[in-house]
């Protein structure tokens, strides 16, 4: 029979028949409550491993990562279905004994042969009708007297690590990152607009002035001939509005930057692991006592 020291090896093992045909991977190990030794294992069977079947370890041998049993795969698949995650009752264990043709269950009958071409198993080693103990939440057995210490928990998804499961989560950090958001440039070009202004101007016009002959101007009046032809002209002047343009600097323009404070709402998905307790375990409490012929490890 597989010893208790090989318990951890059982969890990583695959159950095969003597001819090497794979039956299934070990899912759970059940211990005998009197001796504390492994007595049963469950393996996944059925379509896509949808069901679990009990296999006795009475005549099994551990060969590396394989457990060889003297049964064909069909016999294991046809084993009576028993609810998982609970202790085996004496009645359930007796039914399994009879299916595999083993002695040891209350009312069990010896003499049923194993599958053809395979070695006959030995006695199951269990004691019919005895009361069993179970483990409380701290891993201590109750009602079973001084028994060898049971194995710790195992990692069913890979190599066994320790008796605890680590829960992790993602931490999200928010900050800022500098990036280019755009560009600005100055460009100078020439535009033409019309400027209008009222400019005052002046001009000269000819005005005929007449003055009477007086003693003061009589000499000038008779200086010429008696009757003569004569022309007299004056030059007239006027102001005209003109435009004169010159280029002068009016201002200096440059580009700079300034920082404007603002806020943005940023969201991110954060993943975390949640640990769920399956079965009849109580989170933070103490499991009740129970009886049965074999308890589950």
C-alpha positions as CSV (number, residue, x, y, z in Angstrom):
1,X,0.0,0.0,0.0
2,X,1.2,3.5,-0.7
3,X,2.6,5.0,2.5
4,X,1.6,8.3,4.1
5,X,5.1,9.7,3.3
6,X,4.2,9.4,-0.4
7,X,1.1,11.5,0.1
8,X,2.4,14.5,-1.7
9,X,3.6,12.4,-4.6
10,X,0.0,11.1,-5.0
11,X,-1.4,14.5,-5.9
12,X,0.9,14.8,-8.9
13,X,0.4,11.3,-10.1
14,X,-1.7,9.7,-12.8
15,X,-3.6,6.5,-12.3
16,X,-2.8,3.7,-14.9
17,X,-3.7,0.1,-15.2
18,X,-1.1,-2.6,-15.2
19,X,-0.9,-2.6,-19.0
20,X,-0.1,1.1,-18.9
21,X,-3.5,2.4,-20.0
22,X,-4.1,5.9,-18.5
23,X,-7.2,6.0,-16.3
24,X,-7.0,9.5,-15.0
25,X,-5.2,12.2,-13.0
26,X,-5.5,12.2,-9.2
27,X,-7.8,14.8,-7.9
28,X,-8.3,14.0,-4.2
29,X,-6.8,11.6,-1.7
30,X,-8.8,10.0,1.1
31,X,-7.1,8.7,4.2
32,X,-8.0,5.8,6.5
33,X,-9.1,7.3,9.8
34,X,-7.6,4.5,11.8
35,X,-4.1,4.3,10.3
36,X,-4.0,7.7,8.6
37,X,-2.7,6.1,5.4
38,X,-4.0,6.8,1.9
39,X,-6.8,4.5,1.1
40,X,-8.7,6.0,-1.9
41,X,-8.0,8.4,-4.6
42,X,-10.4,10.0,-7.1
43,X,-9.6,10.4,-10.8
44,X,-11.4,12.4,-13.5
45,X,-13.3,10.2,-15.9
46,X,-16.1,10.5,-18.3
47,X,-16.3,12.8,-21.3
48,X,-13.7,15.6,-21.0
49,X,-13.1,14.6,-17.4
50,X,-16.6,15.7,-16.3
51,X,-16.9,13.1,-13.5
52,X,-14.7,11.7,-10.7
53,X,-14.4,8.0,-9.8
54,X,-13.0,6.4,-6.6
55,X,-10.0,4.0,-7.0
56,X,-8.7,1.9,-4.0
57,X,-5.0,2.0,-3.2
58,X,-5.1,-1.4,-1.5
59,X,-3.0,-3.1,-4.2
60,X,-1.6,0.0,-5.9
61,X,2.0,0.8,-6.4
62,X,3.6,4.2,-7.0
63,X,6.0,4.2,-9.9
64,X,7.4,7.7,-10.4
65,X,4.5,9.9,-11.3
66,X,2.2,6.9,-12.0
67,X,0.0,4.9,-9.7
68,X,-0.5,1.4,-11.0
69,X,-3.7,-0.4,-10.0
70,X,-5.0,-3.9,-11.0
71,X,-8.2,-2.6,-12.6
72,X,-9.1,-1.7,-16.2
73,X,-10.3,1.8,-17.0
74,X,-13.9,0.6,-17.7
75,X,-14.2,-0.8,-14.1
76,X,-13.0,2.5,-12.6
77,X,-15.4,4.5,-14.8
78,X,-18.3,2.2,-13.7
79,X,-17.5,2.6,-10.0
80,X,-20.4,3.9,-7.9
81,X,-20.7,7.6,-7.9
82,X,-20.1,9.2,-4.5
83,X,-20.4,12.9,-3.7
84,X,-17.0,14.6,-3.6
85,X,-15.6,17.0,-1.0
86,X,-17.0,15.0,1.9
87,X,-16.0,12.0,4.0
88,X,-16.9,8.5,2.9
89,X,-19.6,7.0,5.0
90,X,-19.4,3.2,5.9
91,X,-22.2,2.5,3.5
92,X,-20.5,4.3,0.6
93,X,-17.2,2.6,1.3
94,X,-18.9,-0.9,1.5
95,X,-20.5,-0.2,-1.9
96,X,-17.1,0.7,-3.4
97,X,-15.5,-2.4,-1.8
98,X,-18.1,-4.7,-3.4
99,X,-17.6,-3.0,-6.8
100,X,-13.8,-3.7,-6.7
101,X,-14.2,-7.2,-5.1
102,X,-12.3,-6.3,-1.9
103,X,-12.6,-7.5,1.7
104,X,-12.8,-5.0,4.5
105,X,-16.2,-3.3,4.2
106,X,-19.0,-4.1,6.6
107,X,-21.0,-6.7,4.8
108,X,-18.5,-6.8,2.0
109,X,-17.9,-10.2,0.3
110,X,-14.5,-11.4,-0.8
111,X,-14.0,-13.6,-3.8
112,X,-14.9,-11.2,-6.7
113,X,-12.0,-11.4,-9.1
114,X,-10.1,-8.4,-10.5
115,X,-10.0,-7.7,-14.2
116,X,-8.6,-10.5,-16.4
117,X,-4.9,-10.7,-16.7
118,X,-4.2,-8.6,-13.6
119,X,-2.9,-9.4,-10.2
120,X,-5.5,-9.9,-7.4
121,X,-5.6,-7.1,-4.8
122,X,-4.9,-7.7,-1.2
123,X,-7.2,-7.0,1.7
124,X,-8.4,-3.4,1.9
125,X,-7.0,-3.1,5.4
126,X,-10.0,-1.0,6.6
127,X,-11.9,-1.9,9.7
128,X,-15.7,-2.0,9.2
129,X,-18.0,0.0,11.5
130,X,-15.4,2.2,13.2
131,X,-15.9,5.8,14.0
132,X,-13.6,8.3,12.3
133,X,-12.2,11.7,13.1
134,X,-11.8,14.7,10.8
135,X,-9.5,17.7,10.6
136,X,-10.6,21.1,12.0
137,X,-9.8,24.4,10.2
138,X,-6.3,24.5,11.7
139,X,-5.4,21.1,10.3
140,X,-5.7,19.3,13.7
141,X,-7.5,15.9,13.7
142,X,-10.4,15.5,16.1
143,X,-11.8,12.3,17.5
144,X,-9.1,10.1,16.1
145,X,-6.6,9.8,19.0
146,X,-2.9,10.2,18.4
147,X,-2.4,9.7,14.7
148,X,0.4,10.5,12.4
149,X,0.3,14.1,11.1
150,X,-1.6,14.5,7.9
151,X,-0.2,16.2,4.8
152,X,-0.6,19.9,4.1
153,X,-2.7,21.4,1.3
154,X,-1.5,21.1,-2.3
155,X,-1.6,23.2,-5.4
156,X,-3.8,21.3,-7.8
157,X,-2.8,23.5,-10.8
158,X,0.9,22.8,-10.7
159,X,3.8,21.7,-8.4
160,X,3.0,21.6,-4.7
161,X,4.3,24.8,-2.9
162,X,3.1,25.3,0.7
163,X,-0.1,25.3,2.8
164,X,-1.2,28.8,1.8
165,X,-2.5,30.5,-1.3
166,X,-1.2,33.9,-2.3
167,X,-3.8,36.5,-3.4
168,X,-2.5,39.2,-5.7
169,X,-3.8,42.3,-7.3
170,X,-2.7,45.0,-9.7
171,X,-1.7,48.4,-8.3
172,X,-2.6,51.3,-10.5
173,X,-0.4,54.5,-10.5
174,X,-1.6,57.7,-12.1
175,X,0.8,60.4,-13.3
176,X,1.6,62.7,-16.2
177,X,3.7,62.3,-19.3
178,X,5.1,65.1,-21.5
179,X,4.1,64.8,-25.1
180,X,3.9,67.2,-28.1
181,X,0.3,68.5,-28.5
182,X,0.8,71.0,-31.4
183,X,2.9,73.8,-32.9
184,X,2.5,77.6,-33.2
185,X,4.4,79.9,-35.5
186,X,4.6,83.6,-36.5
187,X,4.3,84.5,-40.1
188,X,4.5,88.1,-41.5
189,X,2.9,89.1,-44.7
190,X,1.9,92.4,-46.3
191,X,-1.6,93.7,-46.5
192,X,-2.9,96.9,-48.1
193,X,-5.6,99.1,-46.7
194,X,-6.8,102.6,-47.7
195,X,-6.1,105.5,-45.4
196,X,-8.2,108.7,-46.0
197,X,-7.5,112.1,-44.4
198,X,-8.8,115.6,-45.0
199,X,-5.9,117.8,-46.0
200,X,-6.5,121.6,-46.0
201,X,-5.3,123.3,-49.2
202,X,-5.3,126.9,-50.5
203,X,-5.2,128.6,-54.0
204,X,-5.0,132.1,-55.4
205,X,-7.8,133.7,-57.5
206,X,-7.6,136.9,-59.6
207,X,-9.5,139.7,-58.1
208,X,-10.2,143.0,-59.9
209,X,-9.6,145.9,-57.6
210,X,-10.9,149.4,-58.7
211,X,-9.9,152.6,-57.0
212,X,-10.9,156.1,-57.8
213,X,-8.4,158.8,-59.0
214,X,-7.2,160.9,-56.2
215,X,-4.4,163.3,-55.7
216,X,-2.4,160.5,-54.3
217,X,-2.5,158.3,-57.4
218,X,-3.1,160.9,-60.1
219,X,0.6,160.9,-61.1
220,X,0.6,157.2,-61.8
221,X,-2.6,157.5,-63.7
222,X,-1.4,160.0,-66.3
223,X,2.2,158.6,-66.6
224,X,1.2,156.7,-69.8
225,X,-0.2,158.0,-73.1
226,X,-3.5,159.4,-73.6
227,X,-5.2,156.4,-75.2
228,X,-3.2,153.2,-75.5
229,X,-3.6,149.4,-75.5
230,X,-2.0,147.5,-72.6
231,X,-2.0,144.1,-71.0
232,X,-1.3,143.3,-67.4
233,X,-1.3,139.8,-65.8
234,X,-0.6,138.2,-62.4
235,X,0.5,134.6,-61.6
236,X,-2.0,132.6,-59.6
237,X,-0.8,129.8,-57.1
238,X,-2.6,127.0,-55.4
239,X,-1.8,124.1,-52.9
240,X,-2.3,120.5,-54.0
241,X,-2.6,117.6,-51.5
242,X,0.2,115.1,-51.9
243,X,1.0,111.7,-50.2
244,X,4.4,110.8,-48.9
245,X,5.1,107.3,-47.5
246,X,7.9,106.0,-45.3
247,X,8.4,102.7,-43.5
248,X,8.8,102.9,-39.7
249,X,8.9,100.2,-37.0
250,X,5.7,100.1,-34.8
251,X,6.1,97.0,-32.5
252,X,8.0,93.8,-31.7
253,X,6.2,90.4,-31.7
254,X,7.6,87.1,-30.4
255,X,6.3,83.6,-29.5
256,X,6.6,82.2,-26.0
257,X,4.8,79.5,-23.9
258,X,3.0,79.6,-20.6
259,X,1.7,76.7,-18.5
260,X,-2.0,76.4,-17.8
261,X,-3.1,74.1,-15.0
262,X,-6.1,71.8,-15.7
263,X,-7.4,68.4,-14.6
264,X,-8.3,65.3,-16.6
265,X,-10.4,62.3,-15.4
266,X,-8.5,59.1,-16.1
267,X,-9.9,55.5,-15.7
268,X,-8.1,52.2,-15.8
269,X,-9.2,48.5,-15.4
270,X,-7.5,46.9,-12.4
271,X,-7.4,43.1,-12.0
272,X,-7.3,41.4,-8.6
273,X,-7.6,37.8,-7.4
274,X,-10.4,36.6,-5.2
275,X,-10.2,33.5,-3.2
276,X,-13.4,31.4,-2.8
277,X,-13.9,28.6,-0.3
278,X,-15.5,25.5,-1.8
279,X,-16.9,22.6,0.2
280,X,-17.9,22.7,3.9
281,X,-14.9,24.8,5.1
282,X,-15.8,27.9,7.2
283,X,-13.7,31.1,6.7
284,X,-12.2,32.1,10.0
285,X,-14.2,29.5,12.0
286,X,-13.8,25.9,13.1
287,X,-15.3,23.0,11.1
288,X,-17.7,20.7,12.9
289,X,-16.9,17.2,13.8
290,X,-18.1,14.4,11.5
291,X,-17.9,10.6,11.2
292,X,-17.2,8.3,8.3
293,X,-14.9,5.6,7.2
294,X,-12.4,7.7,5.3
295,X,-11.8,11.4,5.3
296,X,-10.7,13.5,2.3
297,X,-7.3,15.2,2.1
